[in-house]
Amino acid sequence: MGARLVIDLARCRPQDQSGVQCSYKHHPLNKGIDALLEEIRFSLICRRCQAAPCVKVCPQKALEKIKTHGDKEGVLTRATLLCTGCGTCAMACPFGTIYPDLIPHVGSVCDLCIARLAPNQRPLCAQTCHDGSIEYREVTPGGEWVDLRPRLIARVSPGSRWVPRLREKAER
């Protein structure tokens, strides 16, 4: 399976609070971990409804559903350069799972350092994370470990707000 970027949601804080650095090459002030946290939150809390009213009501067309491996309904993604932070998507969500405070206006990206790491090299975020919330190692999905996409896995502690969504996903 190989090494993956491992995110421990119980320990993770926004990049500006944790001191984690990012090596994304297109702009030096990138906050890649914040973009990853948004992707993880959408993957875990979005109910993946077929109607997707949040996508339909977005005045800037900043939201769309992207099909991923093993997910026929698709995962919600946001084009942060189009998003104005109006909150219309949060008002339209029939399940109340899109919270305005979970979708701050983030203009950063994470490419997981794909094709940029030398053998046995870890991404800069994993090297500079001092609280143990970001690692780069081999992990097998199951239990608290949720496989989000190739090369990205998250740890979700029992009793956290993400657990109900994870149970539904496991039952599919």
LINTA-V9291 format. One record per residue. N is the residue number from 1. PSI is psi in whole degrees, -180 to 180 (999 if undefined). Layout:
# LINTA-V9291
N/PSI
N/PSI
This chain:
# LINTA-V9291
1/-42
2/170
3/150
4/161
5/125
6/122
7/124
8/102
9/-31
10/-27
11/-21
12/138
13/163
14/151
15/-40
16/-19
17/-27
18/-17
19/7
20/136
21/159
22/140
23/16
24/125
25/-13
26/-21
27/134
28/-22
29/18
30/142
31/71
32/-36
33/-34
34/-39
35/-39
36/-41
37/-39
38/-46
39/-42
40/-44
41/-45
42/-40
43/-34
44/-31
45/-22
46/133
47/-5
48/44
49/148
50/-37
51/-32
52/61
53/-28
54/-39
55/-42
56/-35
57/-11
58/115
59/-20
60/0
61/40
62/-14
63/145
64/162
65/127
66/127
67/136
68/174
69/127
70/13
71/97
72/-24
73/-25
74/153
75/138
76/133
77/156
78/132
79/99
80/-24
81/-19
82/-29
83/132
84/-1
85/28
86/-24
87/5
88/-38
89/-40
90/-38
91/-32
92/-18
93/116
94/-16
95/-8
96/28
97/-8
98/112
99/135
100/-34
101/-15
102/-10
103/62
104/160
105/100
106/129
107/23
108/164
109/163
110/127
111/13
112/19
113/26
114/131
115/11
116/-4
117/135
118/161
119/135
120/14
121/144
122/151
123/153
124/-35
125/-40
126/-32
127/-35
128/-4
129/120
130/-6
131/2
132/8
133/-19
134/124
135/169
136/104
137/176
138/133
139/139
140/128
141/151
142/153
143/-121
144/-12
145/121
146/122
147/114
148/-42
149/168
150/133
151/11
152/128
153/147
154/147
155/126
156/114
157/146
158/139
159/-3
160/167
161/-11
162/-18
163/-45
164/-42
165/-39
166/-38
167/-44
168/-42
169/-39
170/-29
171/-17
172/999
